[in-house]
Amino acid sequence: MDGTPPLITRLPERHGGAEPAMIVAMSSAPEPTSPYSGLIATWSNLVILVVAAVAGAIVGLLLLLILGAPYSSDSLVNGGPGDTPSKPLDLSGDQLDRYVDTELIYIGTLTDAMNEAISQATGNPDPTPATAVQDGSTNVIKISAVADDAEEAARASKAAADVYVANWKTRNKSTESAASRFVQEPNAADAQPTIKKSTGALLGFVLGAVVGVVIIWVRVVRERRARDERPQGISP
């Protein structure tokens, strides 16, 4: 007993007063529970969480395999100022960076022309715009394009790079061939998926774990509500 006095209720006598009144004690103490109930609940919640996370990882991987991921292909282009695709010996690092930054600004003005060239090369009327960054600390500019498959991504990258090379030759009044400005032309074999299988599985795992947490929370709330609404036991 926990010291809480029982509630005593006297039942009325039956008609005729033949039988005496009965005393019913209604205990306010909670019903006894198994010492293993908390452990069982903990393990069951853990199982729900693990199963949901693993299922999410599997679903994420399957969706990635079925739907596929876009591919990215790179063109490496000599941005000058010399005809050697490396850091020129007569420029400091800061000067080189400023020069390449200027070239990147020029590339930004060529976005519409690059998009048109990519559309012609791939047949996609609304392509993803190509991006351009400095490759390390050299005068090489990496022009990347994204498309649904590796072949299309390589064609898109080459088309965007061709636009830049033609613009560079015009601005610098260069008579060298366009091919000589390429440090590395894009190749479908070198194209990389933008989302790796491991990344897809990890995202699915995280989303599955979140779903598992929600399921556990709903389960706990329902159990508490059912416990609160359960009538107190009656003992003779």
C-alpha positions as CSV (number, residue, x, y, z in Angstrom):
1,M,0.0,0.0,0.0
2,D,1.2,3.5,-0.7
3,G,-0.6,5.1,2.2
4,T,-3.5,6.3,0.1
5,P,-6.8,5.4,1.9
6,P,-9.2,3.4,-0.2
7,L,-12.5,4.9,-1.3
8,I,-15.3,3.1,0.6
9,T,-18.7,2.9,-1.2
10,R,-21.7,1.4,0.5
11,L,-24.0,-0.4,-1.9
12,P,-27.8,-0.1,-1.1
13,E,-29.6,-3.0,0.3
14,R,-31.7,-5.1,-2.0
15,H,-35.5,-4.8,-1.9
16,G,-36.9,-6.3,1.3
17,G,-33.7,-5.8,3.2
18,A,-32.9,-9.5,3.1
19,E,-29.3,-9.1,2.4
20,P,-26.8,-6.8,4.2
21,A,-25.1,-4.0,2.4
22,M,-21.8,-4.8,0.7
23,I,-18.7,-2.7,1.2
24,V,-16.7,-2.1,-2.0
25,A,-13.2,-0.7,-1.8
26,M,-12.1,1.2,-4.8
27,S,-8.4,1.6,-4.6
28,S,-6.9,4.7,-6.1
29,A,-3.5,3.1,-6.4
30,P,-2.3,2.5,-10.0
31,E,-2.6,-1.0,-11.5
32,P,0.6,-3.1,-11.2
33,T,2.8,-3.2,-14.3
34,S,5.4,-5.6,-15.4
35,P,9.0,-4.7,-14.5
36,Y,10.0,-5.5,-18.1
37,S,7.3,-3.3,-19.8
38,G,9.6,-0.2,-20.0
39,L,12.5,-2.4,-21.5
40,I,10.1,-4.0,-24.0
41,A,8.8,-0.6,-25.0
42,T,12.3,0.8,-25.4
43,W,13.4,-2.2,-27.6
44,S,10.2,-2.0,-29.7
45,N,10.8,1.7,-30.4
46,L,14.4,1.0,-31.3
47,V,13.3,-1.7,-33.7
48,I,10.8,0.7,-35.3
49,L,13.5,3.4,-35.7
50,V,16.0,1.0,-37.2
51,V,13.5,-0.6,-39.6
52,A,12.3,2.8,-40.8
53,A,15.8,4.1,-41.4
54,V,16.9,1.0,-43.3
55,A,13.8,1.0,-45.4
56,G,14.3,4.7,-46.1
57,A,17.9,4.0,-47.3
58,I,16.7,1.2,-49.6
59,V,13.9,3.3,-51.0
60,G,16.3,6.2,-51.6
61,L,18.8,4.0,-53.4
62,L,16.1,2.4,-55.5
63,L,14.7,5.7,-56.5
64,L,18.2,6.9,-57.5
65,L,18.7,3.8,-59.6
66,I,15.3,4.0,-61.3
67,L,15.1,7.7,-61.9
68,G,18.8,8.3,-62.3
69,A,20.9,11.3,-61.4
70,P,22.0,14.2,-63.6
71,Y,25.6,14.0,-64.9
72,S,28.2,16.8,-64.8
73,S,31.0,17.1,-67.4
74,D,34.0,19.5,-67.3
75,S,36.0,21.4,-69.9
76,L,39.4,22.7,-68.9
77,V,40.3,25.8,-71.0
78,N,43.3,28.0,-71.0
79,G,42.2,31.4,-69.9
80,G,45.4,33.2,-70.8
81,P,47.1,35.6,-70.6
82,G,49.8,33.4,-72.3
83,D,49.3,30.4,-74.6
84,T,50.6,28.1,-71.9
85,P,47.9,26.6,-69.7
86,S,49.6,27.1,-66.4
87,K,50.6,29.8,-64.0
88,P,52.7,32.3,-66.1
89,L,56.1,33.0,-64.7
90,D,55.8,36.8,-65.2
91,L,52.7,37.2,-63.1
92,S,52.3,37.0,-59.3
93,G,49.6,34.9,-57.8
94,D,47.4,38.0,-57.0
95,Q,47.8,39.3,-60.5
96,L,46.9,35.9,-62.0
97,D,43.8,35.7,-59.8
98,R,42.7,39.1,-60.8
99,Y,43.2,38.2,-64.5
100,V,41.2,35.0,-64.2
101,D,38.5,36.8,-62.2
102,T,38.2,39.2,-65.1
103,E,37.8,36.3,-67.5
104,L,35.1,34.8,-65.3
105,I,33.2,38.1,-65.5
106,Y,33.4,37.9,-69.3
107,I,32.0,34.4,-69.1
108,G,29.1,35.7,-67.1
109,T,28.2,38.0,-69.9
110,L,28.1,35.0,-72.3
111,T,25.4,33.1,-70.4
112,D,22.7,33.6,-73.1
113,A,25.1,32.7,-75.9
114,M,26.2,29.6,-74.0
115,N,22.6,28.5,-73.3
116,E,21.8,28.8,-77.0
117,A,24.9,26.8,-77.9
118,I,24.0,24.1,-75.4
119,S,20.4,23.9,-76.7
120,Q,21.7,23.4,-80.2
121,A,24.2,20.7,-79.1
122,T,21.8,18.8,-76.9
123,G,18.3,19.6,-78.2
124,N,17.2,20.8,-74.8
125,P,15.3,24.0,-75.2
126,D,15.8,25.0,-71.5
127,P,19.3,23.7,-70.4
128,T,20.9,24.2,-67.1
129,P,23.3,27.1,-67.4
130,A,27.0,26.2,-67.4
131,T,29.2,27.2,-64.6
132,A,32.9,28.4,-64.7
133,V,35.5,28.5,-61.9
134,Q,39.3,28.9,-61.7
135,D,41.0,25.6,-61.6
136,G,43.2,25.8,-58.6
137,S,45.7,28.7,-58.8
138,T,46.4,28.4,-62.5
139,N,45.1,30.3,-65.5
140,V,42.9,27.3,-66.4
141,I,39.2,27.8,-66.2
142,K,36.9,24.8,-65.6
143,I,33.6,25.1,-67.4
144,S,31.0,22.6,-66.2
145,A,27.6,21.6,-67.6
146,V,24.9,19.3,-66.2
147,A,22.5,17.2,-68.2
148,D,20.4,14.0,-67.8
149,D,23.1,11.7,-69.2
150,A,26.8,11.6,-69.6
151,E,26.9,12.1,-73.3
152,E,24.6,15.1,-73.2
153,A,26.6,16.6,-70.3
154,A,29.8,16.3,-72.3
155,R,28.2,18.0,-75.4
156,A,26.8,20.8,-73.2
157,S,30.2,21.4,-71.6
158,K,32.0,21.5,-75.0
159,A,29.4,23.8,-76.5
160,A,29.7,26.3,-73.6
161,A,33.5,26.1,-73.7
162,D,33.5,26.8,-77.5
163,V,31.6,30.0,-76.9
164,Y,34.1,31.2,-74.4
165,V,37.1,30.2,-76.5
166,A,35.6,32.1,-79.5
167,N,35.1,35.2,-77.3
168,W,38.6,35.0,-75.9
169,K,40.1,34.8,-79.4
170,T,38.1,37.8,-80.6
171,R,39.1,39.9,-77.6
172,N,42.7,39.0,-77.8
173,K,42.9,39.0,-81.6
174,S,44.4,35.5,-81.5
175,T,45.0,33.5,-84.6
176,E,45.7,30.2,-82.8
177,S,43.3,27.3,-83.2
178,A,40.4,26.9,-80.9
179,A,41.5,23.4,-80.0
180,S,44.8,24.7,-78.7
181,R,43.0,26.6,-76.0
182,F,41.6,23.4,-74.5
183,V,43.6,21.8,-71.7
184,Q,41.1,19.0,-71.5
185,E,38.1,18.5,-73.7
186,P,35.0,17.0,-72.0
187,N,34.5,13.3,-72.3
188,A,31.4,11.3,-71.5
189,A,33.5,8.6,-69.9
190,D,34.8,11.2,-67.4
191,A,31.3,12.6,-66.6
192,Q,30.2,12.1,-63.0
193,P,26.7,11.7,-61.5
194,T,25.8,14.8,-59.4
195,I,24.3,12.5,-56.7
196,K,26.3,9.4,-55.7
197,K,24.6,6.2,-54.7
198,S,25.9,6.5,-51.1
199,T,24.5,10.0,-50.9
200,G,21.1,8.8,-52.1
201,A,21.1,6.0,-49.5
202,L,22.2,8.4,-46.8
203,L,19.4,10.8,-47.5
204,G,16.9,8.0,-47.5
205,F,18.3,6.7,-44.2
206,V,17.9,10.1,-42.6
207,L,14.4,10.6,-43.9
208,G,13.4,7.1,-42.9
209,A,14.8,7.8,-39.4
210,V,12.7,10.9,-39.2
211,V,9.6,8.9,-40.2
212,G,10.5,6.4,-37.5
213,V,10.7,9.1,-34.8
214,V,7.3,10.4,-35.8
215,I,5.8,6.9,-35.6
216,I,7.3,6.4,-32.2
217,W,6.0,9.8,-31.0
218,V,2.5,9.0,-32.2
219,R,2.6,5.6,-30.6
220,V,3.7,7.0,-27.2
221,V,1.0,9.7,-27.3
222,R,-1.7,7.2,-28.0
223,E,-0.5,4.9,-25.3
224,R,-0.4,7.7,-22.7
225,R,-3.9,8.8,-23.8
226,A,-5.3,5.3,-23.5
227,R,-3.7,4.9,-20.0
228,D,-5.2,8.2,-18.8
229,E,-8.6,7.3,-20.0
230,R,-8.6,3.7,-18.6
231,P,-11.0,3.4,-15.6
232,Q,-9.6,2.6,-12.2
233,G,-9.7,-1.1,-11.1
234,I,-12.4,-2.3,-8.7
235,S,-11.5,-4.8,-6.0
236,P,-13.9,-6.5,-3.6
